[in-house]
Amino acid sequence: MTTDESMYAAVERFLGTRARMPRVLALGEALHGDAAFPRLRDELLRGLVAHAGCRCVTLESDCLAGRLVDDHVRGGDGPLDEVMAEGFSHGFGALPANRALVAWLTAHNGTRPPAEQVRFAGFDAPMENSDRSGAHSPRAALRLLHAFLTARGATVPYPWSRIEALLGDDGRWSDPRATMDHAYSVGDTADARELRVITDDLGWLLASGAPHLGVGAPAEALREAELAARTAAGLLAYHAVLARTDRRERLARCTGIRDAMMAANLDALAAREQGRGPVLAFAHNLHLRRRPTRTRFGDMDVEWSPAGAHLARTHGPGYVVLATAIGSAPHLGIGAPPANTLEGLLAATTSAPRLVTAAELAGLVAEAGELVPRGSEYPSYFPLDPGAPDDYDAVLFLPRLDPPGAAAGAAWRPLPRTRSREASRPSA
């Protein structure tokens, strides 16, 4: 049995201790950019597809752009290079592991009927919380929403020419300087305020008319229109907040809006997949935790409710999240964890990768006494919070990350099997 197959077996055994299969099974990565985490994701996905009926994998990537990837893996004929460049956000399309995922989905789906194919989705909003990349214009979302309504014969009181005039140049919306400086935001201009009224009106036109607007239309078309309505409204709310003068409030509310949009997209995917296996969601640990997230932007500490907190509220035990944690990653400049940190405590208990349940983790923390948060100088690495051992249902601990191409590490240490689990077990 390979290391990755042993990892899936450990997760399978963990899920077997629960009364029901989750509707959303989330796998968090401790940091972005290292090949180890998407490799674990892909092996977990293959196991879930084979044994738990999973038919959807979704990533922390642009929800609108992800439709291009989904079309490709279900038989679309677009060039792969174009799909990778335009179907992912945050630069994730350049990662070899994501290219391998797309290739596997395409090959898998090519031998199966549509009902058995595995769908791809992005669940992130089309935005970034940084001074390097800003939020998108709402143009694409509004165009999709407006086109659906007019095609279905709805009485739309706003011609597209009026909306397009209000939008203006997309560059004024996506200026990354607006993240830190309200003076560069267009979110509170007269045009933006009118667009928010129009978007709200179009959203309610869709919501109130959905039962008859969807008659005779492909179910996917209505879902995409609903996605467009959520995205357009969220983007305009986000841009409005960027126009506020208080930096702390601006950052806290923007990150909160983004994660609320993530949660809404995951809710919609879970509803679409109801009656099948779980949706496998892959994102940074910070977006998936159950408690409020606090992080530092420059000289400020900012707190917001992550997507996981929303999902825990709406899905209860139907939302299960597995975080990943690391001991050391020398190739990334991350040394061995101090003994009085949660990662140091885990490193002292095992030299092999291991899945640790929240209950086990809480017991270790209680025995250890006071622990301190681990520091990090790697940009996207956020260590575990020692004050919240129950933030995740379980933690996949990797004592050491090796650079790409290095030999595989020691085998996983799976949990003992406590009961059998049938793949057809209902979702929570």
NUKE-881593 format. One record per residue (C-alpha): x, y, z; residue in three letters. Coordinates in steps of 0.5 Angstrom, whole numbers. Example, Ala and Ser with C-alpha at 12.3 -4.5 7.8 and 13.67 -1.06 7.14 Angstrom:
px:py:pz:type
25:-9:16:Ala
27:-2:14:Ser
This chain:
px:py:pz:type
0:0:0:Met
3:7:-2:Thr
4:13:3:Thr
-2:16:0:Asp
-7:10:0:Glu
-5:10:7:Ser
-7:17:8:Met
-14:16:5:Tyr
-15:9:9:Ala
-14:14:15:Ala
-19:19:13:Val
-24:13:11:Glu
-23:10:18:Arg
-24:17:21:Phe
-30:18:17:Leu
-33:11:19:Gly
-33:13:26:Thr
-38:18:25:Arg
-46:17:24:Ala
-47:20:17:Arg
-42:22:11:Met
-41:29:11:Pro
-44:33:5:Arg
-38:38:5:Val
-31:35:7:Leu
-26:40:7:Ala
-19:39:7:Leu
-14:45:9:Gly
-7:46:7:Glu
-2:49:12:Ala
1:54:6:Leu
0:55:-1:His
5:53:-6:Gly
8:46:-4:Asp
6:40:-8:Ala
5:36:-2:Ala
-2:39:0:Phe
-5:38:-7:Pro
-2:31:-8:Arg
-6:29:-1:Leu
-12:32:-4:Arg
-12:28:-11:Asp
-11:22:-7:Glu
-16:23:-2:Leu
-21:25:-8:Leu
-19:18:-12:Arg
-21:15:-6:Gly
-28:19:-5:Leu
-30:18:-12:Val
-28:10:-12:Ala
-31:9:-5:His
-36:14:-3:Ala
-39:17:-9:Gly
-36:23:-9:Cys
-38:27:-16:Arg
-35:34:-14:Cys
-28:37:-12:Val
-28:45:-11:Thr
-22:49:-10:Leu
-20:56:-7:Glu
-21:59:-14:Ser
-25:64:-18:Asp
-32:61:-18:Cys
-34:64:-25:Leu
-27:62:-28:Ala
-28:55:-26:Gly
-34:54:-30:Arg
-28:53:-36:Leu
-25:48:-32:Val
-31:44:-31:Asp
-33:44:-38:Asp
-26:42:-40:His
-26:36:-36:Val
-33:34:-38:Arg
-31:33:-45:Gly
-30:41:-47:Gly
-25:41:-53:Asp
-21:48:-51:Gly
-14:48:-51:Pro
-11:45:-44:Leu
-6:51:-43:Asp
-12:56:-44:Glu
-16:52:-39:Val
-10:52:-34:Met
-9:60:-35:Ala
-16:62:-35:Glu
-20:57:-31:Gly
-16:58:-25:Phe
-15:65:-20:Ser
-9:66:-16:His
-4:63:-20:Gly
-6:56:-19:Phe
-7:54:-26:Gly
1:54:-26:Ala
2:49:-21:Leu
3:42:-24:Pro
-1:39:-19:Ala
-7:42:-21:Asn
-5:41:-28:Arg
-5:33:-26:Ala
-12:34:-23:Leu
-15:37:-29:Val
-12:31:-33:Ala
-14:26:-28:Trp
-21:29:-28:Leu
-21:29:-36:Thr
-19:22:-37:Ala
-24:19:-31:His
-30:23:-34:Asn
-28:20:-41:Gly
-30:13:-40:Thr
-37:15:-36:Arg
-44:17:-37:Pro
-45:24:-35:Pro
-49:22:-29:Ala
-42:19:-26:Glu
-37:24:-28:Gln
-34:28:-23:Val
-35:36:-23:Arg
-30:41:-22:Phe
-32:48:-19:Ala
-28:54:-16:Gly
-32:57:-10:Phe
-27:63:-8:Asp
-30:70:-10:Ala
-27:73:-16:Pro
-22:78:-11:Met
-16:78:-7:Glu
-14:81:-1:Asn
-8:84:-2:Ser
-4:90:-5:Asp
-2:86:-11:Arg
-8:84:-14:Ser
-15:87:-13:Gly
-22:85:-14:Ala
-25:84:-21:His
-31:88:-24:Ser
-38:86:-23:Pro
-38:86:-31:Arg
-38:78:-32:Ala
-43:76:-27:Ala
-48:82:-29:Leu
-47:80:-36:Arg
-49:73:-35:Leu
-55:74:-30:Leu
-58:79:-35:His
-57:75:-41:Ala
-60:69:-37:Phe
-66:73:-35:Leu
-67:76:-42:Thr
-67:70:-45:Ala
-72:67:-41:Arg
-77:72:-43:Gly
-77:76:-36:Ala
-79:83:-36:Thr
-72:86:-35:Val
-73:94:-34:Pro
-65:95:-35:Tyr
-62:95:-42:Pro
-55:92:-42:Trp
-53:98:-45:Ser
-54:102:-39:Arg
-51:97:-34:Ile
-45:97:-39:Glu
-44:105:-39:Ala
-45:105:-31:Leu
-39:99:-31:Leu
-34:103:-35:Gly
-27:101:-36:Asp
-26:94:-32:Asp
-19:97:-30:Gly
-22:102:-25:Arg
-25:97:-21:Trp
-19:92:-21:Ser
-14:97:-18:Asp
-10:93:-13:Pro
-8:100:-9:Arg
-16:100:-7:Ala
-14:95:-2:Thr
-10:99:2:Met
-12:106:0:Asp
-20:108:0:His
-18:114:-5:Ala
-17:109:-11:Tyr
-24:105:-10:Ser
-30:107:-14:Val
-34:103:-10:Gly
-38:109:-7:Asp
-39:113:-13:Thr
-46:115:-16:Ala
-45:109:-22:Asp
-43:104:-17:Ala
-49:106:-12:Arg
-54:105:-18:Glu
-51:99:-20:Leu
-52:96:-13:Arg
-59:98:-14:Val
-60:95:-21:Ile
-56:88:-18:Thr
-61:88:-12:Asp
-67:88:-17:Asp
-64:83:-22:Leu
-63:78:-16:Gly
-70:79:-14:Trp
-73:78:-21:Leu
-69:72:-21:Leu
-70:69:-14:Ala
-78:71:-15:Ser
-78:68:-22:Gly
-74:62:-21:Ala
-79:57:-21:Pro
-82:59:-28:His
-76:62:-31:Leu
-72:55:-30:Gly
-78:51:-34:Val
-75:48:-40:Gly
-68:51:-39:Ala
-62:46:-37:Pro
-62:46:-29:Ala
-55:48:-30:Glu
-57:55:-33:Ala
-61:57:-27:Leu
-55:55:-22:Arg
-50:59:-26:Glu
-55:65:-26:Ala
-56:64:-19:Glu
-48:64:-18:Leu
-48:70:-22:Ala
-53:74:-18:Ala
-49:72:-12:Arg
-42:74:-15:Thr
-45:81:-17:Ala
-48:83:-11:Ala
-42:80:-7:Gly
-37:84:-11:Leu
-41:91:-11:Leu
-41:90:-3:Ala
-34:89:-3:Tyr
-32:95:-7:His
-37:99:-3:Ala
-33:97:3:Val
-26:99:0:Leu
-29:106:-1:Ala
-29:106:7:Arg
-24:110:10:Thr
-22:106:17:Asp
-17:101:14:Arg
-18:96:20:Arg
-26:96:19:Glu
-25:96:11:Arg
-20:90:11:Leu
-24:86:17:Ala
-31:87:13:Arg
-27:85:6:Cys
-25:79:8:Thr
-31:77:12:Gly
-35:78:5:Ile
-30:74:1:Arg
-31:68:6:Asp
-39:69:6:Ala
-39:69:-1:Met
-34:62:-1:Met
-39:59:4:Ala
-45:61:0:Ala
-42:58:-6:Asn
-40:51:-2:Leu
-48:51:0:Asp
-50:51:-7:Ala
-45:46:-9:Leu
-48:41:-3:Ala
-55:43:-5:Ala
-53:41:-12:Arg
-50:34:-10:Glu
-55:32:-5:Gln
-56:25:-5:Gly
-49:23:-8:Arg
-43:23:-4:Gly
-39:29:-1:Pro
-37:35:-4:Val
-29:35:-3:Leu
-27:42:-2:Ala
-20:44:-2:Phe
-17:51:1:Ala
-12:54:6:His
-14:52:13:Asn
-15:59:15:Leu
-22:59:11:His
-24:53:13:Leu
-24:53:21:Arg
-30:54:25:Arg
-28:59:30:Arg
-27:67:28:Pro
-20:68:24:Thr
-15:73:26:Arg
-9:75:22:Thr
-4:80:21:Arg
-5:85:15:Phe
1:90:16:Gly
1:93:22:Asp
-6:91:24:Met
-9:85:27:Asp
-16:83:23:Val
-21:78:25:Glu
-27:76:21:Trp
-31:69:20:Ser
-28:64:15:Pro
-32:60:11:Ala
-32:54:15:Gly
-36:58:21:Ala
-41:59:16:His
-42:52:14:Leu
-41:49:21:Ala
-47:54:23:Arg
-51:51:17:Thr
-49:44:16:His
-47:42:23:Gly
-44:35:23:Pro
-45:35:15:Gly
-39:39:15:Tyr
-33:36:16:Val
-26:39:16:Val
-19:36:16:Leu
-13:41:17:Ala
-6:40:15:Thr
0:42:20:Ala
7:41:19:Ile
13:40:23:Gly
19:43:19:Ser
20:45:11:Ala
27:46:10:Pro
26:48:3:His
21:54:5:Leu
26:56:11:Gly
21:53:16:Ile
25:50:21:Gly
23:45:27:Ala
18:47:31:Pro
19:50:38:Pro
17:44:43:Ala
12:49:47:Asn
8:50:40:Thr
2:45:38:Leu
6:43:32:Glu
12:42:37:Gly
7:37:41:Leu
5:33:35:Leu
12:33:33:Ala
14:30:39:Ala
9:24:39:Thr
11:22:32:Thr
16:21:26:Ser
11:19:21:Ala
5:23:18:Pro
-1:22:22:Arg
-8:23:23:Leu
-10:26:29:Val
-17:27:31:Thr
-20:33:35:Ala
-21:29:41:Ala
-14:27:41:Glu
-11:34:40:Leu
-15:37:46:Ala
-13:31:50:Gly
-5:32:48:Leu
-6:40:49:Val
-9:39:56:Ala
-4:34:58:Glu
2:39:56:Ala
-1:45:59:Gly
1:52:56:Glu
3:53:49:Leu
4:59:45:Val
3:60:38:Pro
8:58:33:Arg
11:64:29:Gly
12:64:22:Ser
16:68:17:Glu
13:64:10:Tyr
8:69:7:Pro
2:64:7:Ser
4:59:13:Tyr
-1:60:19:Phe
1:55:24:Pro
-5:52:28:Leu
-8:56:34:Asp
-6:52:40:Pro
-12:55:44:Gly
-17:52:39:Ala
-16:45:38:Pro
-23:43:36:Asp
-23:48:30:Asp
-22:42:26:Tyr
-25:35:26:Asp
-18:32:25:Ala
-11:34:23:Val
-7:31:18:Leu
0:32:21:Phe
6:32:17:Leu
13:32:21:Pro
17:34:15:Arg
16:37:8:Leu
21:35:3:Asp
22:39:-4:Pro
19:37:-10:Pro
22:31:-13:Gly
25:28:-6:Ala
23:21:-4:Ala
17:20:-1:Ala
17:20:7:Gly
15:15:12:Ala
8:11:11:Ala
2:14:15:Trp
0:12:22:Arg
-8:11:21:Pro
-13:11:26:Leu
-15:4:29:Pro
-22:2:25:Arg
-28:2:30:Thr
-33:0:26:Arg
-35:-1:18:Ser
-37:4:14:Arg
-42:3:7:Glu
-41:8:2:Ala
-48:8:1:Ser
-49:11:8:Arg
-53:18:7:Pro
-50:25:8:Ser
-52:29:14:Ala
